[in-house]
């Protein structure tokens, strides 16, 4: 026979719960405070259920817990990139199956955007494999942005590093978001990329922010970095004067022919912990499950949503790598009672 809980023990349980809730958002309302790497590592090291509780509470305080924003990403210029990002099959120097292709035609981009909208996407992202766009590259992209915007979709672009004056042109064309990932922590960055510096990436984000374009910036997990370095990436993002509105967390998709092919696979629970830490640290940002969902399965993705992820890329391909088909995501959302934003 089960013993009844005494009034005293019930009171103590309430006190303990209130104490825990008081510590849910240590930096959410103070833009002056900064997260240290040690503080973030301490989050990672919490018992899994405690970390998930804290992340879920932060998420519910700022978002509908059963709603996920849906974006679609299209590669409008594939392959032939001069950079040496160790994870990327679009780098010209690596021997992968990705070919150097010309910029897509406007009509084809608009058709893809319409298909994305019909499938329930609210944001359409256009990616080009450039170190940075030359003016002759940028002009046709500006037309694409204007046309997609006119369709009633939010617009996003990821075109590489931006020069002075280019963010202004993107803003005028109607760009809502610009994606430029930091990829990893500063101290691990040189192990992955040597053809552009960390400061180059920060400078591009500053140019975007100066034009009141929303920032989309995150990183890639599972490239051989340590837990401290994963924490270091999150610290860079959360400690910005204004954290990114959208934070894509990618799981490394290994492609044969790239230097990171053969890297030891990341434990999936470490990925979930990264999502949870990102949610706690950036309570009002959209945290997006990006590359790597194809290998996660529904169970790990579900844990990520519970940990505070509330955005995904919809569609069978992310630039050049596989992604779950929209029909599969719709089935998963139905099982979980998730609504699309």
C-alpha positions as CSV (number, residue, x, y, z in Angstrom):
1,X,0.0,0.0,0.0
2,X,1.4,3.4,-1.0
3,X,2.0,5.9,1.8
4,X,0.4,9.3,1.5
5,X,2.6,12.3,1.2
6,X,2.6,14.5,4.3
7,X,1.8,18.2,4.1
8,X,5.3,18.9,5.3
9,X,6.9,16.9,2.4
10,X,4.6,18.5,-0.1
11,X,5.6,22.0,1.1
12,X,9.3,21.0,0.9
13,X,8.8,19.8,-2.7
14,X,7.2,23.1,-3.7
15,X,10.0,25.0,-2.1
16,X,12.6,22.9,-3.9
17,X,10.8,23.4,-7.2
18,X,10.6,27.1,-6.7
19,X,14.3,27.3,-5.9
20,X,15.1,25.4,-9.1
21,X,12.8,27.6,-11.2
22,X,14.5,30.7,-9.8
23,X,17.8,29.6,-11.4
24,X,16.3,28.7,-14.8
25,X,17.4,31.8,-16.7
26,X,20.6,33.2,-15.1
27,X,21.3,35.6,-17.9
28,X,18.0,35.9,-19.7
29,X,17.2,39.4,-18.4
30,X,20.6,41.0,-18.1
31,X,22.4,41.9,-21.3
32,X,25.5,43.0,-19.3
33,X,26.3,39.6,-17.8
34,X,28.3,37.2,-19.9
35,X,28.5,33.4,-19.9
36,X,31.8,32.0,-19.1
37,X,32.9,28.7,-20.6
38,X,33.1,27.2,-17.2
39,X,29.4,28.1,-16.5
40,X,28.4,26.5,-19.8
41,X,30.4,23.3,-19.1
42,X,28.5,23.1,-15.8
43,X,25.2,23.1,-17.7
44,X,26.5,20.3,-19.9
45,X,27.4,18.3,-16.8
46,X,24.0,18.5,-15.2
47,X,22.1,15.3,-14.8
48,X,20.2,14.9,-18.1
49,X,16.7,15.2,-16.6
50,X,17.7,18.4,-14.7
51,X,19.2,19.9,-17.9
52,X,16.1,19.1,-19.8
53,X,13.9,20.5,-17.1
54,X,15.7,23.8,-17.1
55,X,15.8,24.0,-20.9
56,X,12.1,23.2,-21.2
57,X,11.1,25.8,-18.6
58,X,13.1,28.5,-20.4
59,X,11.5,27.4,-23.7
60,X,8.0,27.5,-22.3
61,X,8.6,31.0,-20.8
62,X,9.4,32.4,-24.2
63,X,7.8,30.2,-26.9
64,X,4.8,28.0,-27.7
65,X,6.4,24.6,-26.7
66,X,4.5,22.8,-29.5
67,X,5.3,25.1,-32.4
68,X,8.3,24.8,-34.8
69,X,9.3,27.3,-37.4
70,X,10.0,25.8,-40.8
71,X,12.5,27.0,-43.3
72,X,13.6,25.6,-46.6
73,X,17.2,25.9,-47.9
74,X,18.1,26.0,-51.6
75,X,21.6,25.9,-53.0
76,X,21.4,28.6,-55.7
77,X,25.1,28.3,-56.6
78,X,26.7,24.9,-55.9
79,X,30.3,23.8,-55.8
80,X,33.6,25.4,-56.8
81,X,34.2,27.3,-53.6
82,X,37.8,28.5,-53.0
83,X,37.6,28.0,-49.2
84,X,39.1,25.0,-47.3
85,X,36.4,24.3,-44.7
86,X,37.2,20.8,-43.6
87,X,33.5,19.7,-43.5
88,X,32.4,21.0,-46.8
89,X,32.0,19.0,-50.0
90,X,31.6,22.2,-52.1
91,X,35.3,23.2,-51.6
92,X,36.9,22.9,-55.1
93,X,40.1,21.5,-53.6
94,X,38.4,18.3,-52.2
95,X,37.6,15.3,-54.4
96,X,33.9,14.8,-53.8
97,X,30.9,14.2,-56.1
98,X,29.8,17.8,-55.9
99,X,30.3,19.6,-59.2
100,X,30.9,23.3,-59.8
101,X,27.5,24.6,-61.2
102,X,26.5,28.1,-62.4
103,X,24.1,30.3,-60.5
104,X,20.5,29.1,-60.8
105,X,18.1,31.0,-63.0
106,X,15.5,33.3,-61.4
107,X,12.5,31.3,-62.6
108,X,13.9,28.1,-61.1
109,X,14.5,29.7,-57.8
110,X,11.0,31.1,-57.7
111,X,9.5,27.7,-58.6
112,X,11.5,26.2,-55.7
113,X,10.3,28.9,-53.3
114,X,6.7,28.3,-54.3
115,X,7.1,24.5,-53.7
116,X,8.6,25.3,-50.3
117,X,5.6,27.6,-49.4
118,X,3.1,25.0,-50.6
119,X,4.8,22.5,-48.2
120,X,4.4,24.9,-45.2
121,X,7.7,26.7,-45.1
122,X,7.5,30.2,-43.8
123,X,11.1,31.2,-44.6
124,X,13.1,30.5,-47.8
125,X,16.9,30.5,-47.6
126,X,19.2,30.8,-50.6
127,X,22.8,29.6,-50.3
128,X,25.7,30.2,-52.6
129,X,29.2,28.5,-52.4
130,X,31.2,31.6,-52.6
131,X,34.0,33.0,-50.4
132,X,32.0,36.2,-50.7
133,X,29.9,37.6,-53.6
134,X,31.4,39.9,-56.2
135,X,29.0,42.7,-57.3
136,X,28.2,40.9,-60.5
137,X,27.2,37.8,-58.4
138,X,25.2,39.8,-56.0
139,X,22.9,41.6,-58.5
140,X,21.0,38.6,-59.7
141,X,20.6,37.4,-56.1
142,X,19.1,40.7,-55.1
143,X,16.4,40.1,-57.7
144,X,15.8,36.6,-56.3
145,X,15.4,38.0,-52.8
146,X,12.9,40.7,-54.0
147,X,10.8,38.1,-55.8
148,X,10.7,35.6,-53.0
149,X,9.8,38.4,-50.5
150,X,6.9,39.4,-52.8
151,X,5.6,35.8,-52.5
152,X,5.0,36.4,-48.8
153,X,7.9,34.3,-47.5
154,X,10.6,35.5,-45.1
155,X,13.9,35.7,-47.0
156,X,17.3,34.4,-45.9
157,X,20.6,34.3,-47.7
158,X,24.0,32.7,-47.0
159,X,26.5,34.0,-49.5
160,X,29.8,34.1,-47.6
161,X,31.7,37.1,-46.4
162,X,30.2,40.5,-47.1
163,X,32.1,43.6,-48.2
164,X,31.3,47.2,-47.2
165,X,28.0,48.2,-48.9
166,X,26.7,44.8,-49.6
167,X,24.6,44.4,-46.5
168,X,22.9,47.7,-47.4
169,X,22.0,46.3,-50.8
170,X,20.6,43.1,-49.3
171,X,18.5,45.1,-46.9
172,X,17.1,47.2,-49.7
173,X,16.1,44.1,-51.7
174,X,14.1,42.9,-48.7
175,X,16.3,40.4,-47.0
176,X,15.0,39.4,-43.5
177,X,17.9,37.1,-42.3
178,X,21.5,36.6,-43.2
179,X,23.2,33.3,-42.3
180,X,26.9,33.3,-41.5
181,X,27.9,30.5,-39.0
182,X,30.8,30.8,-36.6
183,X,31.2,27.0,-37.0
184,X,33.1,26.4,-33.8
185,X,35.0,27.9,-30.9
186,X,37.9,30.3,-31.8
187,X,40.5,28.0,-30.3
188,X,39.4,25.1,-32.6
189,X,38.6,27.1,-35.6
190,X,42.1,26.8,-37.2
191,X,41.8,23.0,-37.1
192,X,38.9,23.2,-39.5
193,X,39.4,26.3,-41.7
194,X,42.5,28.3,-42.7
195,X,41.3,30.4,-45.6
196,X,39.3,32.9,-43.6
197,X,39.7,34.1,-40.0
198,X,37.3,34.1,-37.1
199,X,37.3,37.8,-37.2
200,X,36.3,37.8,-40.8
201,X,33.1,36.0,-39.7
202,X,32.5,38.4,-36.9
203,X,33.0,41.4,-39.2
204,X,30.3,40.0,-41.7
205,X,27.9,39.6,-38.8
206,X,28.6,43.2,-37.7
207,X,27.8,44.4,-41.2
208,X,24.5,42.5,-41.2
209,X,23.5,43.7,-37.8
210,X,24.3,47.3,-38.7
211,X,21.6,47.2,-41.3
212,X,18.9,45.7,-39.0
213,X,18.9,42.4,-40.8
214,X,18.2,39.5,-38.5
215,X,21.3,37.4,-37.8
216,X,21.3,33.6,-38.3
217,X,24.5,32.2,-36.9
218,X,25.4,28.9,-35.2
219,X,27.9,26.1,-35.7
220,X,28.7,22.5,-36.4
221,X,28.9,19.9,-33.6
222,X,30.9,16.7,-33.9
223,X,33.9,17.8,-35.8
224,X,36.3,16.4,-33.2
225,X,36.0,19.4,-30.8
226,X,36.0,18.9,-27.0
227,X,33.0,19.7,-24.8
228,X,34.9,22.8,-23.7
229,X,35.1,23.9,-27.3
230,X,31.4,23.3,-27.8
231,X,30.8,25.5,-24.8
232,X,33.2,28.0,-26.3
233,X,31.1,28.2,-29.5
234,X,27.9,28.8,-27.5
235,X,29.7,31.5,-25.4
236,X,30.6,33.4,-28.6
237,X,27.0,33.3,-29.8
238,X,25.3,34.1,-26.5
239,X,27.7,36.8,-25.5
240,X,27.2,38.9,-28.6
241,X,25.8,42.4,-27.8
242,X,22.6,41.0,-29.4
243,X,22.5,37.2,-29.8
244,X,21.4,35.8,-33.1
245,X,17.7,35.7,-33.7
246,X,18.2,32.2,-35.3
247,X,20.8,29.7,-34.1
248,X,21.3,26.7,-36.3
249,X,23.0,23.8,-34.6
250,X,24.4,21.4,-37.2
251,X,25.5,17.8,-36.6
252,X,28.5,17.1,-38.8
253,X,27.4,15.2,-41.9
254,X,30.5,13.4,-43.0
255,X,31.2,13.4,-46.8
256,X,33.8,11.2,-48.3
257,X,36.6,13.2,-49.8
258,X,36.5,15.9,-47.1
259,X,39.2,16.1,-44.4
260,X,36.7,15.5,-41.6
261,X,35.4,12.3,-43.2
262,X,36.1,9.5,-40.7
263,X,35.8,11.7,-37.6
264,X,34.5,9.7,-34.6
265,X,30.8,10.1,-34.4
266,X,29.4,12.3,-31.6
267,X,27.3,10.7,-28.9
268,X,23.7,11.8,-29.7
269,X,23.0,12.7,-26.1
270,X,25.8,15.2,-26.3
271,X,24.1,16.8,-29.2
272,X,20.8,17.0,-27.2
273,X,22.8,18.6,-24.4
274,X,24.1,21.2,-26.8
275,X,20.6,22.1,-27.9
276,X,19.5,22.4,-24.3
277,X,22.4,24.6,-23.3
278,X,21.8,26.8,-26.3
279,X,18.1,27.2,-25.3
280,X,19.0,28.2,-21.7
281,X,21.7,30.6,-22.8
282,X,19.7,32.2,-25.7
283,X,16.1,32.1,-24.4
284,X,14.5,34.2,-27.1
285,X,16.4,32.9,-30.1
286,X,15.0,30.3,-32.4
287,X,17.3,27.2,-32.1
288,X,17.3,25.2,-35.3
289,X,18.0,21.6,-35.9
290,X,19.9,21.9,-39.2
291,X,22.3,19.4,-40.9
292,X,22.4,15.9,-39.6
293,X,18.8,15.2,-38.9
294,X,18.8,12.4,-41.4
295,X,21.0,10.4,-39.1
296,X,19.3,11.2,-35.8
297,X,16.0,9.4,-36.2
298,X,12.7,10.6,-34.6
299,X,13.6,9.7,-31.0
300,X,16.7,12.0,-30.8
301,X,14.9,14.8,-32.8
302,X,12.1,14.5,-30.3
303,X,14.5,15.0,-27.4
304,X,15.9,18.0,-29.2
305,X,12.5,19.6,-29.5
306,X,11.9,18.8,-25.8
307,X,15.3,20.5,-25.1
308,X,14.1,23.7,-26.8
309,X,14.8,23.3,-30.5
310,X,12.0,25.1,-32.3
311,X,13.1,25.4,-35.9
312,X,14.1,23.0,-38.7
313,X,15.0,23.0,-42.4
314,X,12.2,21.4,-44.4
315,X,13.0,19.6,-47.7
316,X,14.9,16.6,-49.0
317,X,18.3,18.4,-49.3
318,X,20.4,20.9,-47.4
319,X,22.6,22.5,-50.0
320,X,24.3,19.2,-51.1
321,X,23.5,16.7,-48.2
322,X,20.5,14.6,-47.5
323,X,17.6,15.8,-45.3
324,X,14.4,14.1,-44.2
325,X,11.6,14.6,-46.8
326,X,8.8,17.0,-45.9
327,X,6.3,14.2,-45.8
328,X,8.4,12.4,-43.1
329,X,8.6,15.6,-41.1
330,X,4.8,16.1,-41.3
331,X,4.3,12.5,-39.9
332,X,6.8,13.2,-37.1
333,X,5.1,16.5,-36.2
334,X,1.7,14.8,-36.2
335,X,3.0,12.1,-33.7
336,X,4.4,14.8,-31.4
337,X,1.5,17.3,-31.7
338,X,3.8,19.9,-33.2
339,X,2.4,22.8,-35.2
340,X,4.3,24.6,-37.9
341,X,5.0,28.3,-37.6
